[in-house]
Amino acid sequence: MTAAQPAAPRFAIVGHPNKGKSSIVATLAEDDTVAIAADPGTTTRARTYPMRCDGETLYALIDTPGFQRAREVMAWLQAHDRGAEERSEVVAAFLRQHAVDPRFHDECELLKPIMAGAGILYVVDGSRPYGPEYESEMEVLRWTGRPRMALINLIGTGDHVASWRAALGQFFSIVRVFDAVRADFNARIELLRAFGALDEHWATQLQRAANMLVAEREQRRLRTAARIVELLCSVLSAVETTPLQSVDRFDAVTQERARERLRDNVRNKEQLARHAVQEIYHHAGLLAEEEAASYLTEDLFSSRSFSVFGLSAAQLAWTGAASGALAGGVIDVMVGGTSLLLGSGIGAVVGAFSAIAGANTLAKVEVLGRPLGGYELRLGPITDTNFPWVILGRALLHARLVAERNHARRETLVVDAEHGRHLADAIDAERRRRLEGYFRQLRQALSLDTTQRNAMRDDIAALLAAS
């Protein structure tokens, strides 16, 4: 019989009101449903937020109300003190006696999960000065006898970390600085591993939890890359058709309407892909702010999007030449080398010319006969050689910002000029050549097989990791 899995470690996030307790819960639980507000007293009841991976709860965080009457609680405890060995029982007696006392509602809410076995994460604001009024809170927590750590959160611009460290060190064996709103993934994992030092019984579980989250991070990256591949395959094969009664009825207005429908179709595909990526990182409700400086809200087909995210003329020429040379090399192999390698040379020239010539051509336009009579205008697929690079650049930027985003942040996603660096410059030439080969195949209405899709996914995943 397999031994039962130990219960997941639980941590009560406690402290003074409005010191960022809920922000820490949201960050460490990756849960943007945690209520966060600037007004004190937002949290009135203890609520548990589990961190799950592959259906397993790795650990749980308990958001609690802030201390309101710590001095009065401490006075009661001291009046009933029976010695150090029984102080946790005195705390339990306080809870029993004041369970329905409205004066100590918040204290009871925060102490109950601790006395039920949760570890303590005591949160203070390191941007504000230390004051002796916090000592009653810390002393109450010490009386519980539970493993405890202090976290110095940085809410404002002040810096009083040194004085807080000195004071907290008198009550807590572990003190860490942790910016709940700006902490990246690595900072969260480092903190999680530090939790293991609180209690030796938790060390193995929390180390395993950290390893699972790191592995899941890589899986999220691969899933994101696969979703971007799906987006590219979808938009590069998108076609819009319009019935025509005759060839003579085909005019510029009809063509422009079809072109706009094709653009709308591609825009919708991009938005669906973004939502899917946000769900992968548990940011389903995230919105990009509509502002002039936002590259992600810039229209996909605008000249600005092509300028920021597309390849330069030189990059298009080189990449087209490189992928063209590869295709020409296939000709050399097929004729047993008797072409004197002219195939590679011709392929490179044609590839470079096609790349530049196609850069300003949005989509293929055809008028075709229909099997049951009449005609149809067929617009697509999009043949502009720069277009897939624009799609890829926008997708990479969006995915990077979503992956880095902290769940304690509640403002909309702002993408300003600082993020608008020409992402194509960061793609090495060899990877650009491989990607262009896939793009060329898709533009020719040839689907990618599973091996090619996986190889393309791995290239994009490497770009996401590098960014």
N, C-alpha and C positions, 0 to 999 in steps of 0.2 A: 504493500500500500504506500502511495506517495505521501510524504509528509505535507501537512497543510502549509500553505503560504502564509508567512507572518503578516499580521495586519499592517497596512501601509502607515508610515509615520504621519502624525498630525501635528500641525504647528498653529498655535493661536497668535495672531498678530495683534499686539496690545500697545497701549501708550496713551499719551495725552490726546485730546480731540484735535483734529485737523493737522496732524503731523505726517500725513501720507500713508497711513496704514492701508487704506483701501487700494491705493496705487500699487503698493507692494504686492498685495493679494492679486490684483489684476495682472501684474507683470509675471509673477512666479506661477500663476495658474493658467496663463495665456487665455484670459477670459475677459472680454470687453463688456460683459453684462454686469460686472461689479460696479455698483453705484459710486461715482466719484464726483464730489462737488466742493466748492470753496467754503461753503457754509458749515460751521461746526454742527455735529449731531446728525449728519447724513445717515450714519449707521446706527440703528437703534436696537437691533437684534443680532446675536451671533449667527453667522451663516457660513456653512462649509462649502468650499470650492475645491473639488478634486482635480488633480492633474492626471489625465489619463493618456495612455499610449497603448495602441493595439488592444483596446478594450480593457486594459488593466489599470487600476488606480495605483500610481507610483507613490504619491503622497497627497495630503490634503492640507489646505490652508483655511483657517477660520478667521473671517473678518469679524471684529468685535467693536462694540462702542468704546469710546474713550473714557478714561477715568474722570469721575466728577467729584467724588468725595473721598479721595485717597487718605487724607489726614484723619478723617473720622473713622474710616475702616481700620487704619493703623492703630488708632487710639483704642478701639474695641479689641483688637487682637492683643495688644499689650496688656489690657486690663484682664484678659483671660489667659495669659501666658502660663504654660505649665512646664516650660523648659524647651530647649532647642529640639530635643528628640520628638516632641509632640506638636510642633508648630504647624505642620501640615494638617493635623487633625483639628487644630484650633481654627484654621481657615475653613475647613469643611463644616465646622460648627457654626461659623459665621454665615455660611451659605444656607444652612438649614434654618437658622433663626430669622434670616432676612429675605427668604425666598420670595415673599410677596410684599416686601417693604418698598414702596415706590421711591424712597429716598436713595436706595442703593440698587436700583434696577440695573444701571449700567455696570456697576462693579460685579454684581452677580452674573450678569450675562458674560462678562469677560473671564471671570474666574471659573465658571462651571466647566468649560471645555478643558481648562488647565488641570483642574482637579480630577477630570475624567481621563487624564493621561496624555494630554497634548504637551508638546514642547513649547517654549516661550520665545517669541521674537519681539523684543521690545523696541519700538520705533521712536526716534527723536528727530527733531529738525536741526541739523547742524548749521543752518544759515542763521539761526537765532541763538542768543546767548544762553548759556546754562544758568539755571536758577535752582535754589534749594527746594522749591515747591515740588520738584520732580522726585526728591528723595523718598517721600512717603510711598509713591507708586513703586519705586524700585524695591523698597523694603517689603512691601506687601508681596511682591512677586518672589522675593527671596524666601519668605515664609512658606510659600507653597512647596518648596523643596524640589521643584521640577527643573529639568535641564533648560538652560536659558542662554540666549545670545542677544546682544544689543546691535541694532542697525542704525547708523547715523545717516538719515536721509538728507538730501540737499534740495530744499524746496525753493528758497530764495537765493539772493546773490551774496549774502553775507558768509563769512567763514569763521566759525567758532568750533571747528572740529577738534582742535587740540584740547580745549577746556572740557569738551564733552568726553573725549577719550579718557582724560584723567579721572573724571567723575564716574563714568560708567565702569571703568576698570575696578572700582571698589565693590561693585555689585555683580558684575558679569565676567565670566572667564574668557569669553570671546566677544570682541567688538569689531565690527566691520563698517566701512563706509560704503553705502549703496545708494546710488541715484535711481530711484524707482522709475522715473519717467524716461531717462536716457540710457539706462543699462541695456547693452546689447546681449546677444545670445551667450557669448563667452562669459560675460560677467555673471549672468544668471546661473550658468553651469558651475562656475567657480563658487558661487555662494551656496548652491545646493550641496556641493561636496563638503563645504565647511560645516553644513548642518550635521554631517556625520560625526563630527568631533563632539557634539553635544552629548551623545549617548552611544556607547559602543554597540548597543543592540541595533541601532539604526545605521551604523556605518556601512555595512555590506549592502543593505537595501538601498541606501541613498547613492552609493557608488554605482550600483546596478541601474538605478533610475537615471543617473547622469549619463551613463553609457548608452542607455536606450534612447534618451532624448537626442544625443549626438547622432546616433544611427538614424533616428527618425528625421533629423534635420537633413541628412543626406538624401533620404527617401523623398522628402518634400522637394528638394532641389531637382531630383530626377523626375518627379511627377510634374513639376512646373515646366521643366524642359520639354517633357512629352506633350504637355498642353500647348506649348509654343509651337512645337512641330505640327501638331494638329491644326493650329491656327494658320500656319504658313501653307500647309497642304490645302486647306480649305479655301483661303483667299486667292491662292494662285491658280485654282481651278474654277473659281466662281465665274458663272456665265449668266447673262441676262438676255432673254428672248422677247421679241414683240411681234405679234402676228401682223402681216401686211396683206392687203387685198391684191396688190400688184406691186411690181418693182417701181412703177411710176409714182406710187403713193409714198415712197420712202423719201423723207426730207430731213433737214438739219434739226428741226424741232423734235421729230420722233427720235432721232439718234441721241439728242441731248437728254431727253427724258429717260431713255434707256440707260444712258451713261450715269445719270443721277441715281437711278434705281440700283445700278451695280455698285456705286459708291456707298449708298445707304446699306446695302447688303454687307459689304465689307466692313463698314463701321460697326454694324451690329455684331458681326463675328468677333471683332476686336473687343467690344465691350463684354461679350459673353466670356471670352477667354480671360479677361481681367477679373471678372467675378469669380471664375473658377480658381484662379491663382490666389485670390484673396481668401477663398474658402479653405484652400490648402494650408494657409498660415493662420486660420481662425480669425480672419478679418473680414467676414462676410459683409458687414455693414459699412465698410470704409468707403468714403466718397472722395473723389479728387476735386479740389477747389477750382471753381471756374474763375480764373483770373488771367489777365493778359500775359503774365510772366510764366504761366504754367505750360510747359512743353507737352505734358500728357493730355491736356485738354485742348491743345492746338489741333485744328482739324487734320485728320490723317493725310488728306490730299493737298494740304497747303504747301506752298513753296518753302515755308519756314520748317515744316516737318522734314521735307526732303533735304534741306540744307543742314539741319542739325543731325538727323539720323542716317541719311543716305551716304553712299560712298562719294568721294570726290571724283572728278573726271580722271585723274591719274590713277586712283585706286580701281575705278571701274575698268580702265584700260588694262592695267596690270592683271587684275583678277580675271577679266575676260580672256586675256592672252594666256594666262596660266591654265585655266580650265579648257581653253581651246586647244592648247598644246597637248593636254592629256588626251583629248578626244582624237587629235591627229596621231598621237602615238599608237592608238588602237589600230589605225589604218596601217601603220608601219608593221605592226605585229601580224596583221591579217595577211599581208603580202610577203611575209617572211623576211622583211628587212630590205627587199629589193628596191624600195622607194628612195634609198639613200637618205632616209630620215626627212624627206621633203614633207611628209604628212604632218609631222610636228610643227614644222615651220609655217606651213600654210594654215594649219589649225590655229596657231597663235595669232596670226594676222587677222584671220576671219573673226576669231573670238574677240579680239580687242575692238575691231571695227563695229561688230554687232553690239557690243556692250555700250559704246558711245552713241551709236545711231539709235539704239532702242531706249535711251535714257529719257527721252521726252515723248515717247509714245505710250499712252496709258494702256490701251487695250486693243485687241484685234477686232475688226468690224467686218461682218459678212452678211450678205443677203442670200438665204438658202431657200430652195423649194421644199414644200412640206408634203409628206406622203399622201395626204388626203386632199391635196390641192391648195393653191395659194402659196404665199411666201412668208418668211419670217426674218426679222432683223436679229442677228445674233451678235451680241457685244461681249467679248471676253474670249478666253481668259486674259487677265492683265499681263501685258508683255513688257512693260517698262522694267528694264534690268535693275533699276535702283529701288523699285518698289519693295521687293522682299527685304532689302536691307533696312528700309524705313520701318516696316512692320517689326523686324527683328530688334532694331534699336529701341523702339518704343516699348516693346515687350520686355526687353532686358532691363530697361530703366524702371519700369513699373514693378517688375518682380523684385528687383534689388531693394526698392524703397519699401515694399510690403514686407519682405523678409526681415529687414532691419527694424521695422517699426515696432515700438513697444506697445503692449496692450493697455498700459496706463495712459497713453496719449489719446485724447478724445477730440482734438481738432481735426478738421478735414485734411486730406493729404495735399500739401502744397508742394509744387514742383517749380522751383525758380531757376534763374539763370545759372546758379552754382551747380545744378545737377545736369545742365545741358551740354556737358562736354561731349565732343564728337566721339560717340562710343565706338564707331567703326575704327578709330585710330588704335583702340585697345585690342583689336582682333588681329592676331598674328597672320602673316601672309599665307602660310600653309593652311590654316583653318579657313581663311576666307576662300581659298581656292576650292577646298572640299565643299563648303557650303554653297558656293556658286554653282558647282556641279549639280547639287541637288535642286537648286532653284531653276537651273536651265532645264533639267528633266521635267520639272513640274510645269514650267512655261510651255513645254512641248506636249502638254496633256498626257504625260506618261506618269503613272503613279509610282510611288516608292514602295519597294517590298519591305518586309519586316526588318531584315538586316540593315537596309539603308536608313529606315526610320530610327532604329536603335542607334546607329552610328551618328546620325544627325542629332538625336537627343543627347548623346554623350558629349558631342562638341558644344552644344548649347549649355549643358550642365556645367562644363568646364568654364565657359564664359560667365555663368552665374556665380560660380565659386570664386573666380578671379575678381569679379566686381564687388 
